[in-house]
Amino acid sequence: MSERIWIMGASDGIGAALARLWAARGADVILSARSADKLADLAQDLGGAEMQPCDVTDRESLAKAARQISASGKLDRAITLAALYDPGKVMELEADVAARIVAVNLTGSFNFARAAVPLLRQGGQLALTGSVAGYVGLPQGQIYSATKAGVINLAESLRAELAPEVDVRLISPGFVDTRLTQKNDFDMPALIQPEDAAAAIVKGLDKGGFELHFPRRLTLPLKFLRALPYGLALRLTRRLVR
């Protein structure tokens, strides 16, 4: 029997690449994002796929999508990749933009988890997407890094509360070549393509464990930095400002 997978943030980037990869494996994918037009194009490319346009910041639109999805049975997996990003220094970011980033990245992950968990079969999988940017506060990370740190914490709490009935997972990508990272005006170490990120996610979610992070040539040094005492870690990150 084929898997049934709900993908939030499927309109482009990693989400679209994941939808293509899982569909090629024979899964029944349910595509969600704010952009119905982009979802329709992707669904056509996949030879037909269920579409549920919705917005993670709009609880009613999520509830409506959840009702439509539940009418056809339980889910095997639910994954959210919806995110906003606007690089720059914290003190230079517009307050309204910061609030929107928090609403999509952090509150949106909370909203999606609340909508998706009741739809999962026993032992089904809920995957939230954090980022290596959430490991430690870095210059130019602004509020995005803070929201991803929050998503990491949220996933940890959900894992503690819901396991083993729900297999909660955390995805922590490094730099992936998407419309979000294309805003950066600095060299991005270990940059990978969305298709490579999708392959890493599918492989990681098929295994056990809690967090999957990639590429390791970037993530492992950042994990080491996070493990350092603040006195040393903050001196190192301060150098990056210069």
Secondary structure by P-SEA (a helix, b strand, c coil): cbbbbbbccccccaaaaaaaaaaaaccccccccccaaaaaaaaaaacbbbbbbbbcccaaaaaaaaaaaaccccccbbbbccccccccccccccaaaaaaaaaccaaaaaaaaaacccccccbbbbbbbbccccccccccccaaaaaaaaaaaaaaaaaaccccccbbbbbbbccccccccccccccccccccaaaaaaaaaaaaaccccccccccccaaaaaaaaaccaaaaaaaaaaaac
